[in-house]
Amino acid sequence: MTVSVSRGFSPDERARAAELFWQAFSGKLSRVMGPDARGLAFFERVLNPEFALVARDADGRMLGLAGYKTRDGGLTQGGLADLARVYGWFGALWRGLILSVLERDLKPGVFQMDGICVAAEARGQGVGTLLLGAIKDEAQRLGMHEVHLDVIDTNPRARILYEREGFQVIGQDRTGPFKHLLGFSSATKMRWVVTDGG
């Protein structure tokens, strides 16, 4: 299978991008962002193509995407008003509070991964590795010093991929009283140091 990676996605691909994002992260977010139709509607509204790297097959079909965040913005940029449009103001307020637990403060020179997702039918074919390589290249292109990511304790497959690609553990955050709502109890923080050779 021939796969290429490029920056961004078109307005016509927005629904597909949201579908892939929700497919990858509904296990982590569905208790807060569900039901599925609303979660999809929210992410279709807020995903920012300027902070996405997209893998497509030879026919141009989106197979996966990797999002990132810098001080200029990120893939998932929705605010309270966006939440309110999908969930109403009461739903927006409690969801916003819980989602704030997942937010990461950005430091200068740090390129924060904001999600990586691969279509179910394309898994195990190297698409995730290709996207991760593109993330590293983009961080280097933008002059960043490190790439950071979080991997939840219920996703050991992803952690194995990140470790194989040279990411090292730098800490762990526990969700505490939110673990039942979020569906996981901890997230491991990992980093990859950008070198001149990539």
Backbone as JSON, one array per atom type, in Angstrom:
{
  "sequence": "MTVSVSRGFSPDERARAAELFWQAFSGKLSRVMGPDARGLAFFERVLNPEFALVARDADGRMLGLAGYKTRDGGLTQGGLADLARVYGWFGALWRGLILSVLERDLKPGVFQMDGICVAAEARGQGVGTLLLGAIKDEAQRLGMHEVHLDVIDTNPRARILYEREGFQVIGQDRTGPFKHLLGFSSATKMRWVVTDGG",
  "N": [[0.85, -1.19, 0.0], [0.62, 2.14, -0.94], [1.4, 5.04, 0.75], [1.1, 8.45, 1.53], [2.13, 11.42, 3.26], [0.89, 14.56, 4.17], [0.48, 18.09, 4.93], [-2.38, 19.27, 6.63], [-6.0, 19.28, 5.9], [-8.8, 19.21, 3.65], [-11.91, 21.15, 3.46], [-13.85, 19.32, 2.6], [-12.91, 16.98, 3.68], [-13.29, 17.15, 6.35], [-15.32, 15.85, 7.88], [-14.45, 13.2, 7.72], [-11.98, 13.4, 9.03], [-12.86, 14.02, 11.62], [-14.26, 11.69, 12.16], [-12.18, 9.77, 12.22], [-10.69, 10.78, 14.36], [-12.53, 10.57, 16.48], [-12.95, 7.83, 16.43], [-10.47, 6.95, 17.31], [-10.22, 8.16, 19.85], [-12.57, 7.93, 21.31], [-12.8, 6.01, 23.28], [-11.4, 7.13, 25.34], [-12.7, 9.55, 25.65], [-15.5, 9.3, 25.49], [-17.24, 9.13, 27.71], [-17.32, 11.67, 28.63], [-17.64, 13.28, 26.34], [-19.59, 12.05, 24.89], [-23.03, 11.46, 23.73], [-22.06, 9.4, 20.83], [-22.84, 10.76, 18.41], [-22.88, 13.44, 19.16], [-20.26, 13.82, 20.06], [-18.86, 13.42, 17.65], [-19.96, 15.55, 16.17], [-19.0, 17.75, 17.62], [-16.16, 17.52, 17.32], [-15.94, 17.61, 14.56], [-16.56, 20.2, 14.17], [-14.48, 21.63, 15.5], [-11.85, 20.74, 14.84], [-8.68, 21.73, 13.69], [-7.26, 22.16, 10.63], [-4.77, 23.29, 10.14], [-3.01, 22.35, 11.97], [-2.53, 19.69, 11.55], [-1.26, 16.61, 10.34], [-1.62, 14.53, 7.63], [-2.27, 11.24, 6.57], [-2.63, 9.62, 3.5], [-3.98, 7.28, 1.12], [-3.08, 5.93, -2.17], [-5.27, 6.66, -3.67], [-6.1, 8.95, -2.53], [-7.61, 8.78, -0.24], [-8.21, 9.46, 3.17], [-6.28, 7.98, 5.6], [-5.3, 8.26, 8.11], [-4.43, 10.53, 10.77], [-2.3, 12.91, 12.36], [-2.21, 15.05, 15.03], [-1.02, 18.2, 16.32], [0.28, 20.54, 18.74], [1.26, 23.85, 19.26], [2.53, 26.97, 20.53], [1.1, 28.55, 18.89], [-1.33, 27.4, 18.37], [-3.54, 24.51, 18.01], [-4.56, 21.15, 17.05], [-7.04, 20.42, 18.22], [-9.04, 22.81, 19.02], [-11.31, 23.77, 20.28], [-13.48, 25.85, 22.22], [-15.36, 27.0, 25.13], [-17.7, 28.11, 24.04], [-17.96, 26.63, 21.68], [-18.4, 24.08, 22.74], [-20.86, 24.61, 23.97], [-22.54, 25.02, 21.79], [-22.94, 22.47, 20.9], [-23.59, 20.91, 23.16], [-25.17, 22.46, 24.81], [-25.36, 25.08, 27.36], [-25.17, 24.24, 30.08], [-24.21, 21.59, 29.81], [-21.84, 22.23, 28.53], [-20.38, 23.6, 30.51], [-19.78, 21.72, 32.62], [-18.44, 19.8, 31.15], [-16.31, 21.29, 30.13], [-14.89, 21.83, 32.48], [-14.0, 19.25, 33.25], [-12.51, 18.53, 30.96], [-10.46, 20.34, 31.17], [-8.67, 19.16, 32.86], [-7.17, 17.57, 31.23], [-5.63, 19.27, 29.77], [-2.49, 20.64, 28.66], [0.26, 22.58, 29.7], [2.16, 24.59, 27.57], [5.57, 24.72, 26.82], [8.27, 26.9, 25.77], [9.73, 25.93, 22.69], [8.75, 23.36, 22.75], [7.0, 20.8, 21.18], [3.91, 19.68, 21.16], [2.26, 16.67, 20.88], [-1.01, 16.2, 19.66], [-2.76, 14.11, 19.49], [-2.94, 11.07, 17.63], [-4.18, 9.17, 15.04], [-5.38, 6.28, 13.36], [-7.12, 4.8, 10.7], [-9.29, 2.02, 11.23], [-9.17, -0.02, 9.3], [-6.64, 0.33, 8.29], [-4.75, -0.2, 10.16], [-1.75, -1.62, 11.57], [-0.22, -1.53, 9.32], [1.85, 0.19, 9.13], [1.14, 2.88, 9.07], [0.79, 4.48, 11.37], [3.43, 4.65, 12.29], [4.57, 6.02, 10.16], [3.19, 8.48, 10.34], [4.09, 9.32, 12.85], [6.79, 9.69, 12.3], [6.51, 11.83, 10.54], [5.58, 13.76, 12.31], [7.87, 14.13, 13.89], [9.58, 15.17, 11.92], [8.22, 17.55, 11.29], [8.37, 18.92, 13.72], [11.12, 19.34, 13.82], [11.42, 20.92, 11.52], [10.09, 23.23, 12.31], [11.8, 24.18, 14.19], [11.74, 23.23, 16.8], [12.63, 21.9, 20.06], [11.94, 19.62, 21.47], [9.64, 16.85, 21.29], [6.62, 16.24, 22.8], [4.32, 13.94, 24.31], [1.33, 12.34, 25.52], [0.35, 9.23, 26.82], [-2.27, 7.07, 27.52], [-3.01, 4.78, 30.23], [-4.57, 2.68, 29.38], [-3.88, 2.11, 26.83], [-1.68, 0.34, 25.8], [-0.54, -0.52, 23.41], [0.0, 1.76, 21.87], [1.93, 2.97, 23.48], [4.05, 1.16, 23.22], [4.69, 1.55, 20.51], [5.57, 4.25, 20.6], [7.79, 4.05, 22.3], [9.41, 2.39, 20.76], [9.97, 4.15, 18.75], [11.73, 5.87, 19.91], [10.86, 7.54, 21.99], [10.93, 8.66, 25.36], [10.05, 8.01, 28.75], [8.95, 10.6, 30.88], [7.42, 11.27, 33.0], [4.36, 10.98, 34.94], [0.87, 11.41, 35.05], [-1.9, 11.36, 37.2], [-5.4, 10.72, 37.07], [-7.04, 10.87, 39.22], [-9.97, 11.7, 41.02], [-11.4, 11.88, 38.67], [-11.16, 9.58, 37.22], [-13.15, 7.65, 36.73], [-14.94, 8.95, 35.11], [-13.33, 9.59, 32.93], [-12.32, 7.16, 32.15], [-9.79, 6.11, 32.38], [-6.88, 5.73, 34.48], [-4.37, 6.87, 34.62], [-1.9, 8.83, 32.85], [0.93, 8.54, 30.9], [3.68, 10.61, 30.5], [5.69, 11.39, 27.77], [8.74, 11.95, 25.9], [10.54, 13.04, 22.99], [13.67, 13.89, 21.92], [14.64, 16.41, 19.75], [17.04, 16.16, 17.27], [19.89, 17.32, 15.31], [20.14, 15.62, 13.2], [17.59, 14.63, 12.91]],
  "CA": [[0.0, 0.0, 0.0], [1.35, 3.4, -1.03], [0.84, 6.05, 1.65], [1.84, 9.7, 1.59], [1.72, 12.3, 4.36], [0.98, 15.98, 3.86], [-0.09, 18.95, 5.96], [-3.74, 19.78, 6.52], [-7.06, 18.57, 5.2], [-9.73, 20.11, 2.99], [-13.25, 21.17, 4.07], [-14.55, 18.08, 2.25], [-12.37, 15.89, 4.49], [-13.49, 17.46, 7.77], [-16.11, 14.78, 8.53], [-13.59, 12.01, 7.82], [-11.01, 13.68, 10.08], [-13.57, 13.89, 12.9], [-14.57, 10.27, 12.33], [-10.95, 9.09, 12.64], [-10.33, 11.26, 15.69], [-13.46, 9.99, 17.45], [-12.67, 6.39, 16.46], [-9.27, 6.74, 18.11], [-10.26, 8.71, 21.2], [-13.87, 7.81, 22.01], [-12.58, 5.23, 24.49], [-10.89, 8.05, 26.35], [-13.52, 10.74, 25.79], [-16.94, 9.12, 25.28], [-18.03, 9.38, 28.92], [-17.44, 13.12, 28.78], [-18.02, 13.92, 25.09], [-20.65, 11.31, 24.23], [-23.02, 10.27, 22.89], [-21.21, 9.45, 19.65], [-23.25, 11.77, 17.43], [-22.46, 14.77, 19.64], [-18.79, 13.86, 20.03], [-18.48, 13.63, 16.25], [-20.35, 16.91, 15.78], [-18.09, 18.7, 18.24], [-14.83, 17.5, 16.72], [-16.03, 18.08, 13.17], [-16.61, 21.66, 14.26], [-13.31, 22.31, 16.06], [-10.52, 20.31, 14.38], [-8.01, 22.76, 12.91], [-6.38, 21.51, 9.67], [-3.43, 23.88, 10.13], [-2.18, 21.64, 12.94], [-2.73, 18.27, 11.26], [-0.52, 15.91, 9.3], [-2.6, 13.55, 7.18], [-1.82, 10.13, 5.73], [-3.62, 9.22, 2.5], [-3.54, 6.22, 0.2], [-2.84, 6.38, -3.54], [-6.52, 7.23, -4.19], [-6.38, 10.18, -1.8], [-8.47, 8.54, 0.94], [-7.55, 9.7, 4.44], [-6.09, 6.77, 6.39], [-4.95, 8.61, 9.48], [-3.92, 11.89, 10.96], [-1.6, 13.23, 13.6], [-2.36, 16.45, 15.38], [-0.02, 18.74, 17.22], [-0.03, 21.81, 19.37], [2.36, 24.76, 19.59], [1.98, 28.19, 21.14], [0.25, 29.2, 17.88], [-2.61, 26.72, 18.29], [-3.47, 23.06, 18.0], [-5.57, 20.42, 16.28], [-8.33, 20.51, 18.9], [-9.02, 24.18, 19.55], [-12.64, 24.22, 20.7], [-13.65, 26.51, 23.5], [-16.63, 26.83, 25.82], [-18.8, 28.42, 23.11], [-18.11, 25.48, 20.77], [-19.06, 23.04, 23.53], [-22.25, 25.01, 24.21], [-23.31, 24.85, 20.55], [-23.24, 21.04, 20.73], [-24.1, 20.29, 24.39], [-25.89, 23.43, 25.64], [-24.44, 25.73, 28.29], [-24.93, 23.42, 31.27], [-23.32, 20.52, 29.37], [-20.54, 22.81, 28.21], [-19.66, 24.0, 31.72], [-19.17, 20.6, 33.34], [-17.47, 19.17, 30.26], [-15.12, 22.15, 30.09], [-14.15, 21.62, 33.73], [-13.31, 17.95, 33.2], [-11.5, 18.55, 29.9], [-9.31, 21.16, 31.59], [-7.72, 18.23, 33.51], [-6.34, 16.98, 30.18], [-4.83, 20.31, 29.12], [-1.05, 20.68, 28.94], [0.92, 23.87, 29.52], [3.22, 24.48, 26.57], [6.81, 25.44, 27.1], [8.95, 27.28, 24.54], [10.53, 24.89, 22.05], [8.12, 22.04, 22.89], [6.01, 20.44, 20.17], [3.04, 18.74, 21.87], [1.36, 15.89, 20.05], [-2.4, 16.44, 20.02], [-3.51, 12.97, 18.99], [-2.59, 10.36, 16.41], [-5.22, 8.17, 14.8], [-5.28, 5.52, 12.12], [-8.36, 4.1, 10.39], [-9.25, 0.62, 11.64], [-8.77, -0.89, 8.18], [-5.25, 0.58, 7.91], [-3.86, -0.46, 11.29], [-0.8, -2.7, 11.38], [0.41, -1.4, 8.01], [2.91, 1.2, 9.19], [0.63, 4.25, 8.94], [1.1, 5.19, 12.61], [4.87, 4.92, 12.31], [4.79, 7.07, 9.15], [2.71, 9.74, 10.91], [4.99, 9.7, 13.93], [7.98, 10.23, 11.63], [6.15, 13.15, 10.02], [5.54, 14.65, 13.48], [9.27, 14.46, 14.22], [10.09, 16.06, 10.86], [7.57, 18.85, 11.43], [8.97, 19.57, 14.9], [12.44, 19.8, 13.42], [11.23, 22.01, 10.54], [9.66, 24.42, 13.04], [12.84, 24.59, 15.12], [11.43, 22.81, 18.16], [13.69, 21.14, 20.73], [11.43, 18.34, 21.95], [8.26, 16.46, 21.02], [6.0, 15.63, 23.98], [3.02, 13.3, 24.13], [0.77, 11.61, 26.66], [-0.3, 7.97, 26.44], [-3.04, 6.62, 28.67], [-2.66, 3.43, 30.7], [-5.38, 1.66, 28.7], [-3.43, 2.01, 25.43], [-0.29, -0.13, 25.82], [-0.02, -0.65, 22.03], [0.56, 3.05, 21.48], [3.18, 3.2, 24.22], [5.09, 0.33, 22.59], [5.1, 2.26, 19.29], [6.34, 5.44, 20.95], [9.1, 3.63, 22.82], [10.18, 1.89, 19.61], [10.37, 5.32, 17.96], [12.71, 6.67, 20.65], [10.29, 8.38, 23.04], [11.28, 8.22, 26.71], [9.13, 8.42, 29.82], [9.44, 11.72, 31.71], [6.53, 11.49, 34.13], [3.03, 10.37, 34.91], [-0.21, 12.17, 35.68], [-3.05, 10.54, 37.59], [-6.67, 11.44, 36.89], [-7.67, 11.01, 40.53], [-11.41, 11.48, 41.1], [-12.0, 11.89, 37.35], [-10.82, 8.36, 36.48], [-14.35, 6.93, 36.3], [-15.51, 9.7, 33.99], [-12.43, 9.56, 31.79], [-12.1, 5.79, 31.72], [-8.4, 5.7, 32.59], [-6.43, 6.25, 35.78], [-3.12, 7.63, 34.52], [-1.32, 9.1, 31.53], [2.39, 8.62, 30.95], [4.24, 11.69, 29.69], [6.89, 10.93, 27.06], [9.34, 12.97, 25.04], [11.58, 12.71, 22.0], [14.53, 15.07, 21.75], [14.97, 16.7, 18.36], [18.48, 16.28, 17.0], [20.17, 17.9, 14.0], [19.95, 14.59, 12.17], [16.18, 14.25, 12.79]],
  "C": [[0.89, 1.25, 0.0], [0.64, 4.45, -0.17], [1.72, 7.29, 1.62], [1.28, 10.55, 2.73], [1.9, 13.75, 3.92], [0.29, 16.78, 4.96], [-1.54, 19.3, 5.62], [-4.72, 18.87, 5.82], [-8.06, 19.6, 4.67], [-11.06, 20.14, 3.74], [-14.04, 19.9, 3.78], [-14.1, 16.89, 3.1], [-12.64, 16.06, 5.99], [-14.27, 16.36, 8.5], [-15.28, 13.52, 8.71], [-12.56, 12.2, 8.92], [-11.64, 13.51, 11.45], [-13.88, 12.43, 13.2], [-13.34, 9.5, 12.83], [-10.56, 9.49, 14.05], [-11.22, 10.61, 16.74], [-13.24, 8.49, 17.57], [-11.49, 6.1, 17.38], [-9.45, 7.11, 19.58], [-11.59, 8.59, 21.92], [-13.73, 6.96, 23.27], [-12.13, 6.09, 25.65], [-11.9, 9.16, 26.66], [-15.02, 10.52, 25.81], [-17.78, 9.4, 26.53], [-18.25, 10.87, 29.15], [-18.05, 13.75, 27.53], [-19.14, 13.19, 24.35], [-21.99, 12.01, 24.37], [-22.25, 10.49, 21.59], [-21.56, 10.57, 18.68], [-22.8, 13.16, 17.86], [-20.94, 14.9, 19.66], [-18.28, 14.12, 18.63], [-18.79, 15.05, 15.81], [-19.4, 17.95, 16.36], [-16.74, 18.71, 17.53], [-14.84, 17.89, 15.25], [-16.01, 19.6, 13.14], [-15.25, 22.28, 14.59], [-11.94, 21.87, 15.53], [-9.93, 21.36, 13.43], [-7.01, 22.12, 11.95], [-4.96, 22.06, 9.64], [-2.47, 23.16, 11.06], [-2.38, 20.12, 12.81], [-1.78, 17.81, 10.16], [-1.37, 14.71, 8.92], [-1.97, 12.51, 6.27], [-2.95, 9.74, 4.79], [-3.06, 8.11, 1.64], [-3.41, 6.79, -1.21], [-4.08, 7.01, -4.17], [-6.92, 8.52, -3.48], [-7.28, 10.01, -0.6], [-7.66, 8.71, 2.22], [-7.51, 8.42, 5.26], [-5.78, 7.06, 7.84], [-4.54, 10.06, 9.56], [-3.24, 11.99, 12.31], [-1.76, 14.72, 13.85], [-1.26, 16.91, 16.3], [-0.44, 20.1, 17.72], [1.28, 22.57, 19.6], [1.73, 25.98, 20.26], [1.06, 28.93, 20.18], [-1.13, 28.56, 17.77], [-2.43, 25.22, 18.26], [-4.61, 22.44, 17.22], [-6.95, 20.57, 16.9], [-8.41, 21.84, 19.64], [-10.37, 24.66, 20.06], [-12.65, 24.85, 22.07], [-15.03, 26.27, 24.08], [-17.82, 27.1, 24.9], [-19.04, 27.28, 22.14], [-18.8, 24.32, 21.49], [-20.54, 23.36, 23.7], [-23.11, 24.81, 22.96], [-23.73, 23.39, 20.35], [-23.97, 20.47, 21.94], [-25.0, 21.21, 25.22], [-24.95, 23.98, 26.71], [-24.17, 24.9, 29.54], [-23.96, 22.29, 30.92], [-21.92, 21.02, 29.07], [-19.73, 23.1, 29.47], [-19.03, 22.8, 32.43], [-18.17, 19.87, 32.46], [-16.17, 19.98, 30.2], [-14.25, 21.97, 31.32], [-13.35, 20.32, 33.68], [-12.22, 17.94, 32.13], [-10.28, 19.37, 30.28], [-8.25, 20.31, 32.3], [-6.73, 17.68, 32.49], [-5.43, 18.0, 29.5], [-3.37, 20.27, 29.57], [-0.53, 22.1, 28.74], [2.06, 23.67, 28.53], [4.41, 25.33, 26.98], [7.46, 25.83, 25.78], [9.79, 26.12, 23.99], [9.95, 23.49, 22.14], [6.98, 21.9, 21.88], [5.15, 19.35, 20.8], [2.17, 17.98, 20.88], [-0.05, 16.04, 20.58], [-3.27, 15.33, 19.42], [-2.96, 12.38, 17.71], [-3.63, 9.26, 16.23], [-5.09, 7.57, 13.42], [-6.59, 4.78, 11.93], [-8.22, 2.62, 10.73], [-8.75, -0.29, 10.53], [-7.31, -0.72, 7.76], [-4.26, 0.28, 9.03], [-2.96, -1.65, 10.99], [-0.08, -2.65, 10.05], [1.44, -0.27, 7.96], [2.46, 2.64, 9.1], [0.96, 5.07, 10.18], [2.56, 5.57, 12.7], [5.21, 6.04, 11.33], [4.35, 8.43, 9.68], [3.61, 10.23, 12.04], [6.29, 10.28, 13.38], [7.71, 11.62, 11.08], [6.06, 14.18, 11.13], [6.96, 15.08, 13.85], [9.85, 15.43, 13.2], [9.52, 17.47, 10.99], [8.13, 19.62, 12.63], [10.34, 20.13, 14.55], [12.35, 21.0, 12.47], [10.88, 23.32, 11.23], [10.66, 24.88, 14.1], [12.56, 24.24, 16.57], [12.57, 21.96, 18.73], [13.25, 19.75, 21.15], [10.01, 18.13, 21.45], [7.74, 15.77, 22.29], [4.68, 14.98, 23.6], [2.6, 12.65, 25.43], [0.13, 10.34, 26.12], [-0.99, 7.4, 27.67], [-2.76, 5.15, 28.99], [-3.47, 2.32, 30.03], [-4.99, 1.49, 27.24], [-1.98, 1.56, 25.35], [0.31, -0.27, 24.42], [0.64, 0.64, 21.56], [1.88, 3.31, 22.2], [4.33, 2.39, 23.63], [5.61, 1.0, 21.32], [5.98, 3.45, 19.63], [7.72, 5.08, 21.48], [9.99, 3.13, 21.69], [10.71, 3.05, 18.77], [11.24, 6.3, 18.75], [12.15, 7.61, 21.7], [10.62, 7.78, 24.4], [10.3, 8.79, 27.73], [9.74, 9.55, 30.64], [8.51, 12.0, 32.89], [5.2, 10.8, 33.95], [2.05, 11.26, 35.64], [-1.35, 11.22, 36.01], [-4.32, 11.37, 37.46], [-7.45, 11.59, 38.18], [-9.17, 10.76, 40.48], [-12.1, 11.45, 39.73], [-11.82, 10.57, 36.59], [-12.05, 7.61, 35.99], [-15.04, 7.64, 35.13], [-14.65, 9.6, 32.75], [-12.13, 8.16, 31.29], [-10.66, 5.32, 31.78], [-7.89, 6.35, 33.86], [-5.13, 7.03, 35.71], [-2.71, 7.82, 33.07], [0.18, 9.27, 31.71], [2.85, 9.72, 30.0], [5.55, 11.2, 29.07], [7.45, 12.06, 26.2], [10.36, 12.35, 24.1], [12.36, 13.98, 21.76], [14.91, 15.24, 20.29], [16.49, 16.86, 18.22], [18.67, 16.86, 15.61], [19.94, 16.89, 12.88], [18.52, 14.12, 12.03], [15.8, 13.08, 13.62]]
}
